[in-house]
Amino acid sequence: MTRRLSDLLNLTATTGDSKLPVRAVFHDRQTLELRQVAVDAGSWLSRHEVLVAIDRFDAPGDETWPLRISEDDLKNAPEWEHTDSAIGLPPLVTGPFGYTFSPMMMAAGMATSTERAMPGVPENQQDIVGQDEHGRLAGLERSSDLVGPDAFGPNGRIGEVTDLLLSDDLQIVALIVGKDDPVEMRIDRARHRADQGYFVFD
């Protein structure tokens, strides 16, 4: 059985009497396995997004995702916050010498770099989230970053990546490409992923 990324992001993590909306998931760039989940542990008036390791979760259901974590651990979990700094910026600006540049794209690129840096993890929280030898959540990528770019095949553009398919053990196995007539493109058929984000398939 496979699951769509969009379905996971619509789930609510449940632990005890707490219901925590899932805000984002992060995968290992090498293995494509999910490693971290960002859940909203705040109130209905304010968001307080924290990172929790995937092994704290049981198998996801249709609407909920059981989470095994104490209230104290949840309060002490490292925070994660995503803001779109590109909102409100002009898409294109002409410089004094006639050259054009995009403040919106520059801000989006900076936000992506900051987001991928991920927060540091105190020693007393190592059992809540995984970390590398440098004490940072390294080698992870926000899974929704794979959605949006174009996919190309031998005959040209196939379409836009609109969703991801994950296996039972929550590993990304395929891209959903196209909106009106979507097709599944297995990730192991991807020959190249460009720095600009698009995929090239054999």
N, C-alpha and C positions, 0 to 999 in steps of 0.2 A: 504494500500500500504506500502511495506517495502522498505528500502534503504540499500545498502551495504556501509560499512565503506569505502571501496576502492573508491566508487563513490564520497563520500563526500570529500575525500582527493584529488580528482582530480578537484574539483570545484574552481572557482575564486570568491571571495567575491567582490561585487561591491557597491560603495557608491559614488554618484556624478559621476565625471569623473575618479575616482580612481578604479583600478583593482588590487586586493590583493590576491595572491595565498594562498590557505588554506594549512597550513603545518602540523597541528596536531589538534586533538580534545581531550578533557578530560571529563571523566564522573565521577559522584558520585559513590563511591565504594558500597554504600548501595543500592541506588535506581537504579543504572545503567543508569540514565538519563544524557544526555550531559549537561555540565555546562559552559565550556569554549572552545574557539576556538583560536588557534594561527594562525595569518595571517602574511604574509610578506609585511610590509609597506615600504620596502626599494626600491632602484633603481635596474635597471638591472645589475649594477656593484657590488652592495653589498646588503646583506640581513639584514633586520631589523625586527625581528619577535616580535610581540606584542600579548598580550592576551586580548580577548574581550568576555564579557559575552554572553551566548547563547541568552538571551532575547533581544539582540540588532539586532538579525538576523530575517528576514522573512523566509517563507518556502523556502527551497532550490529548484532550478530548475534543468534542465538537465545539464547545463554547468556553471551557475552562482548561487551565493548565496547572495541575497540582504542584505545589512548591513546598519543600521540606526545609523550613528555616524558622529559627526562633525569633521572637519579637525584638530581642536585644541585638541579634545578628543583623536583622533587617535595618534597625536604626543605625548600626555601625557600618553598614555596607557602603563602599565608595560611591560617591555621587557621579552621575553622568548627565551632562546637559548639552542639548543641541539647539543652537540658535542659527537662524539664517541671516547672516550679515549682509547678504546681497539684496534683501528686500529694501525697496525705496531708492536703489541706485539706478542711474540711467544705463540702458543697455549698450550705448555707444557714444563716445566722446571724440571730437576732433581736436588734436593738439595744436600748438602754435605753429608748427611747421607742416601742417596738413596731414600728419599721420593720425590714424584712428586707433583707439584702444577701447576695451570694454571694462569699465569698473565693476560691472556685475560679475563678469567671468573671473576677474582677478580676486574679488571677495569670495566667490564660491570656491576657487582653488585654495585660498588661504584657509577657509573654513574646513575644507576636506583634509588639509594637512594637519590642522589643529585637532580635528576629530580623530584622525588616525593615530595621533600621538598617545591618546588615552591617558587617564589619570594614574598617578602612582598609587601603590597599595601599601598601607602600613602593615607591619609585621603581624599585628594581632588580627588582621583580616585575611590572611593568606588562605584560610580554609573556606572563605566565602567566594573569592575570585582567584583564578589562576594567575600566575605571574612568571616572568622569566627571571634569569639570574640577576638582572639589573633592577628588579623590583617594579617593573612596569608591565602593562598588558601589551606585549609586543606581538607583532605578526598577525594581528587581527584586522578584519575589515568589516565595516557595516554591510550586512547582506543586501540591504535595499539599494546600495550603491551600484549593484550589478543590474538594477532595473532602470530602463530609460535609454541606454545606448543602443545603437543599431547593430545588427548582426548581418554579416556578409558571407556569401557562399561562392562557389566557382563561377556562377553566372551573375554575380552582382549582389545588390542589396536584397536581403530576405525580409527584413522588417525590424521593428523596434522591440527590444526585450521588454515584455510587459509583466512578467512574473517569473518565479523560480519554482522548480520542483525539488522536494527533499525526500529522501528515503526514510524508512521507519526509524533508523538510527540517526536521523536529522543531519544527513550529509547532502549537500547540494549535488544533484545528479543531472539536472537538465534545466535549460532556459525555455520559457514560453515566449515565442516570438510571434508578433502580429496581434492585431486586435479583432478584426472582423472574422478572419479565418486563421486562428492561431495554430502554430505547429510546435512540437516539442523537439528541441535540439539538444542532444546529449552533450554534457559538458566535456566528456572525454573526446569528443569529435572536434572540439575547438582547437585550431592549430595555433592561434595567436590572439592575444588581447593587447590592443594598442594602448599606449600611454593616454590617449584621448578617451579611452574607455570602450571603444567598439570591439566586437568580436569577429574573428575570421574563422569560418568552418571549412573543412575539406569537402 
